[in-house]
C-alpha cells in the first residue's frame, strides 16, 4: 500500500513539474498555398479553346487556353504588308542603281564622261542612293515589327507558369477577355502552409521560427511545423495577428481550404520572468 502511495505521489509531482515548465494553447487555421497564381492575358481577344477545367492538375508550360485575337491578326497583316512594300521599294532602288551604272559605263566608252548628261547622271545617282538608304531603313523597321508580332503570337497561348491544380475558372469558349481580367486560378500543391489567427494576448508566446504541432483532423494527419511569419491583421481594430506555419505534407493528399489545428508549446510567464531577471516586485 505504501509503495502504491509513493508511486502515485511521484506521478503527481512529475505532472505538476512538467506543467510548471511548459504550457500550451491551440489555434485553428486553414491550409493555403504559398504559390497561388492569378492567370490572365496580355492582349484582348476571344477565347478559342480551353484545355483544362476546375480540379484538373497541370504541368508547367502546358497550354491552359488559347485566344483568337482579331486585333492581333490585323496588326500581323499590317506588319507583313509593310515589310513586303519596303522590300519592293528596296528592289526598285537597287535596280535603278544598276541601270545608272550601266548607262555611265556606256557613256564612258563614248567619251561622254565630261558631258552635261554625265553630270545629271551623277545627281541622279546621289538621289537614288539616298532613296536606297531610306528603303533599307524601312525594311529594317518593318522586319523588327514582324519579329515583334511573332513574339506576341506566343501570348495567344496562355501556359501554366508552374505545376498545380486549377481551383477557379472564369472563362468559357467564345468569351471576350481583356488584360487585367481573371481567367483562372492555379494553386501549387507542393508549397502548402497553414494560416491562423491568434489574439494579442498570445503574441508573447509565439515567435518566428518556433516549432509547433500541426493537425488536420479530417485525414488524421499529424506533423511538426515551423512558424514562418507573424504579421498584424489587415484590420487593426481586431487586435489579432496572422501567423503562417510551414510544414511537410509528405505523401498525404492535402489541399488548400482544409481545416487545421495548431498546438503551441510555451514557457509560463513565471519562468519567462525568471529567465529575464524580473522580480515579483517589478511586475
C-alpha positions as CSV (number, residue, x, y, z in Angstrom):
1,X,0.0,0.0,0.0
2,X,2.9,2.3,0.9
3,X,4.6,1.6,-2.4
4,X,1.4,2.4,-4.3
5,X,1.0,5.7,-2.5
6,X,4.6,6.7,-3.1
7,X,4.2,5.9,-6.8
8,X,1.1,7.9,-7.1
9,X,2.7,10.9,-5.3
10,X,5.8,10.7,-7.6
11,X,3.5,10.6,-10.6
12,X,1.6,13.7,-9.5
13,X,4.8,15.5,-8.8
14,X,6.0,14.7,-12.3
15,X,2.8,16.0,-13.8
16,X,2.9,19.2,-11.8
17,X,6.6,19.9,-12.5
18,X,6.0,19.4,-16.3
19,X,3.1,21.7,-16.2
20,X,5.2,24.3,-14.4
21,X,7.9,24.2,-17.0
22,X,5.7,24.1,-20.1
23,X,2.2,25.0,-21.2
24,X,0.3,25.1,-24.4
25,X,-2.6,26.7,-26.3
26,X,-4.2,25.9,-29.6
27,X,-5.4,27.8,-32.6
28,X,-7.5,26.8,-35.6
29,X,-6.4,27.6,-39.2
30,X,-6.8,26.8,-42.8
31,X,-4.4,25.2,-45.3
32,X,-3.4,27.6,-48.0
33,X,-0.9,27.6,-50.9
34,X,2.2,29.7,-50.7
35,X,2.3,29.8,-54.5
36,X,-1.1,30.8,-56.0
37,X,-1.2,32.3,-59.5
38,X,-3.9,34.5,-61.0
39,X,-3.9,33.7,-64.7
40,X,-4.8,36.4,-67.2
41,X,-3.8,37.6,-70.7
42,X,-1.7,40.4,-72.1
43,X,-3.9,41.0,-75.1
44,X,-7.6,41.3,-75.8
45,X,-9.2,38.5,-77.7
46,X,-11.9,35.9,-77.8
47,X,-11.3,32.5,-76.1
48,X,-10.9,29.9,-78.8
49,X,-10.0,26.7,-76.9
50,X,-9.9,25.7,-73.2
51,X,-7.8,22.7,-72.4
52,X,-8.4,22.4,-68.6
53,X,-11.2,22.9,-66.1
54,X,-11.6,23.1,-62.4
55,X,-9.9,20.3,-60.5
56,X,-7.5,19.4,-63.3
57,X,-3.8,19.0,-62.5
58,X,-1.5,20.7,-64.9
59,X,2.2,20.7,-65.6
60,X,4.5,23.7,-66.2
61,X,4.3,25.1,-69.7
62,X,1.1,23.2,-70.6
63,X,-1.3,25.3,-72.6
64,X,-4.3,26.3,-70.4
65,X,-6.4,28.1,-73.1
66,X,-6.0,29.8,-76.4
67,X,-7.1,33.1,-77.8
68,X,-8.3,34.1,-81.3
69,X,-7.4,37.7,-81.4
70,X,-8.8,39.7,-84.3
71,X,-6.7,42.7,-83.2
72,X,-3.5,40.7,-83.4
73,X,-4.4,39.4,-86.8
74,X,-4.9,42.9,-88.1
75,X,-1.5,44.1,-86.7
76,X,0.2,41.0,-88.1
77,X,-1.2,41.6,-91.5
78,X,-0.2,45.2,-91.4
79,X,3.4,44.3,-90.4
80,X,3.7,41.7,-93.2
81,X,2.3,44.2,-95.7
82,X,4.7,46.9,-94.6
83,X,7.7,44.5,-94.9
84,X,6.6,43.4,-98.4
85,X,6.2,47.1,-99.6
86,X,9.6,48.0,-98.1
87,X,11.3,45.1,-99.9
88,X,9.6,46.2,-103.2
89,X,10.9,49.7,-102.7
90,X,14.4,48.4,-101.9
91,X,14.5,46.3,-105.0
92,X,13.3,49.2,-107.1
93,X,16.2,51.4,-105.9
94,X,18.7,48.6,-106.4
95,X,17.5,48.1,-109.9
96,X,17.7,51.8,-110.6
97,X,21.3,51.9,-109.3
98,X,22.3,49.1,-111.6
99,X,20.7,50.8,-114.6
100,X,22.6,54.0,-113.9
101,X,25.9,52.2,-113.6
102,X,25.3,50.5,-117.0
103,X,24.4,53.9,-118.6
104,X,27.5,55.5,-117.2
105,X,29.7,52.7,-118.4
106,X,28.3,53.2,-121.9
107,X,28.9,57.0,-121.7
108,X,32.5,56.4,-120.6
109,X,33.1,54.2,-123.6
110,X,31.7,57.0,-125.8
111,X,34.0,59.6,-124.1
112,X,30.9,61.4,-122.7
113,X,32.1,61.4,-119.1
114,X,32.5,65.2,-119.1
115,X,29.2,66.0,-120.7
116,X,26.1,67.6,-119.2
117,X,24.3,64.2,-119.3
118,X,27.1,62.7,-117.2
119,X,26.8,65.5,-114.5
120,X,23.0,65.0,-114.5
121,X,23.6,61.2,-114.1
122,X,25.8,61.9,-111.0
123,X,23.0,64.0,-109.4
124,X,20.5,61.2,-110.2
125,X,22.9,58.6,-108.6
126,X,23.1,60.6,-105.4
127,X,19.3,60.9,-105.2
128,X,18.8,57.2,-105.8
129,X,21.5,56.2,-103.3
130,X,19.7,58.4,-100.7
131,X,16.4,56.6,-101.5
132,X,18.2,53.3,-101.3
133,X,19.4,54.1,-97.8
134,X,15.9,55.2,-96.7
135,X,14.4,52.0,-98.2
136,X,16.9,49.9,-96.2
137,X,15.8,51.7,-93.0
138,X,12.2,50.9,-93.9
139,X,13.0,47.2,-94.4
140,X,14.8,47.0,-91.0
141,X,11.9,48.7,-89.2
142,X,9.3,46.5,-90.9
143,X,11.3,43.3,-90.2
144,X,11.6,44.3,-86.5
145,X,7.8,44.8,-86.4
146,X,7.2,41.4,-87.9
147,X,9.5,39.8,-85.3
148,X,7.5,41.6,-82.6
149,X,4.3,40.2,-84.0
150,X,5.9,36.7,-84.0
151,X,6.8,37.2,-80.3
152,X,3.3,38.4,-79.5
153,X,1.8,35.3,-81.1
154,X,3.0,33.1,-78.2
155,X,0.9,35.1,-75.8
156,X,-2.2,33.9,-77.6
157,X,-1.5,30.5,-76.0
158,X,-1.7,31.0,-72.2
159,X,0.6,28.5,-70.5
160,X,0.8,27.3,-66.9
161,X,3.7,29.0,-65.0
162,X,4.2,26.1,-62.7
163,X,2.8,22.7,-61.7
164,X,-0.5,22.9,-59.8
165,X,-4.2,22.4,-59.8
166,X,-6.9,24.6,-61.3
167,X,-9.2,25.8,-58.5
168,X,-11.1,28.6,-60.3
169,X,-12.1,29.1,-64.0
170,X,-13.9,32.3,-65.0
171,X,-13.9,31.9,-68.8
172,X,-15.8,29.9,-71.5
173,X,-15.2,29.4,-75.2
174,X,-16.3,32.5,-77.0
175,X,-15.8,34.9,-74.1
176,X,-14.1,38.2,-74.8
177,X,-11.1,38.5,-72.4
178,X,-9.1,41.7,-71.8
179,X,-5.9,42.4,-70.0
180,X,-6.4,42.5,-66.2
181,X,-9.3,40.1,-66.3
182,X,-9.0,37.0,-64.2
183,X,-9.3,33.8,-66.3
184,X,-8.1,31.0,-64.0
185,X,-6.5,30.5,-60.6
186,X,-3.7,28.0,-60.4
187,X,-2.6,26.6,-57.0
188,X,0.7,24.9,-56.3
189,X,0.1,21.8,-54.1
190,X,3.8,21.4,-53.3
191,X,4.2,24.5,-51.2
192,X,1.4,24.4,-48.6
193,X,1.2,26.4,-45.4
194,X,-1.4,26.9,-42.6
195,X,-2.7,30.4,-41.9
196,X,-4.2,31.0,-38.4
197,X,-5.2,33.9,-36.2
198,X,-4.0,34.5,-32.7
199,X,-5.1,37.1,-30.1
200,X,-2.9,39.9,-28.9
201,X,-2.7,38.2,-25.5
202,X,-0.9,35.2,-27.1
203,X,1.6,37.2,-29.0
204,X,4.3,36.9,-26.4
205,X,4.0,33.1,-26.5
206,X,4.7,33.0,-30.3
207,X,8.0,33.6,-32.1
208,X,9.1,33.3,-35.7
209,X,10.9,30.0,-36.1
210,X,9.2,28.2,-33.2
211,X,8.3,24.6,-33.8
212,X,4.6,23.8,-33.4
213,X,2.4,20.7,-33.7
214,X,0.1,20.6,-36.8
215,X,-3.1,18.5,-37.0
216,X,-5.5,18.1,-39.9
217,X,-8.4,16.1,-38.2
218,X,-10.2,15.2,-41.4
219,X,-7.4,12.9,-42.6
220,X,-5.9,12.2,-39.2
221,X,-2.7,13.9,-40.2
222,X,-0.2,14.9,-37.5
223,X,3.2,16.5,-38.0
224,X,5.5,19.3,-36.9
225,X,5.7,22.7,-38.4
226,X,7.6,25.9,-38.1
227,X,6.2,29.4,-37.7
228,X,7.2,31.2,-40.8
229,X,5.8,34.7,-40.1
230,X,3.8,36.7,-37.6
231,X,2.1,39.8,-39.0
232,X,-0.7,42.2,-37.9
233,X,-4.2,41.7,-39.2
234,X,-5.3,43.8,-42.1
235,X,-7.9,45.3,-39.8
236,X,-6.1,46.8,-36.8
237,X,-9.3,47.1,-34.8
238,X,-9.5,43.3,-34.3
239,X,-6.3,43.2,-32.2
240,X,-5.4,39.9,-33.8
241,X,-2.4,38.7,-35.6
242,X,-2.0,36.3,-38.6
243,X,0.6,33.6,-38.4
244,X,1.9,31.3,-41.2
245,X,3.1,27.8,-40.4
246,X,5.2,25.8,-43.0
247,X,5.1,22.0,-42.9
248,X,5.8,19.0,-45.0
249,X,2.8,17.2,-46.3
250,X,4.8,14.2,-47.4
251,X,2.7,11.9,-49.5
252,X,-0.7,12.8,-48.0
253,X,-3.5,14.3,-50.1
254,X,-3.7,17.8,-48.5
255,X,-5.4,20.6,-50.4
256,X,-5.9,24.3,-49.8
257,X,-9.0,25.1,-47.7
258,X,-8.7,22.1,-45.3
259,X,-9.3,22.8,-41.6
260,X,-6.2,22.5,-39.4
261,X,-5.3,22.9,-35.8
262,X,-2.0,24.2,-34.4
263,X,-0.7,23.5,-30.9
264,X,1.8,25.9,-29.4
265,X,4.1,24.9,-26.5
266,X,5.5,27.8,-24.4
267,X,7.0,28.5,-21.1
268,X,4.7,30.0,-18.4
269,X,5.1,33.7,-17.6
270,X,6.7,33.0,-14.2
271,X,9.6,31.1,-15.8
272,X,10.0,33.7,-18.6
273,X,10.2,36.4,-15.9
274,X,12.9,34.4,-14.1
275,X,14.9,34.0,-17.3
276,X,15.0,37.7,-18.0
277,X,15.5,38.6,-14.3
278,X,12.2,40.1,-13.4
279,X,11.4,40.0,-9.7
280,X,7.8,39.9,-8.4
281,X,8.1,43.5,-7.1
282,X,8.9,44.7,-10.7
283,X,5.8,43.0,-12.2
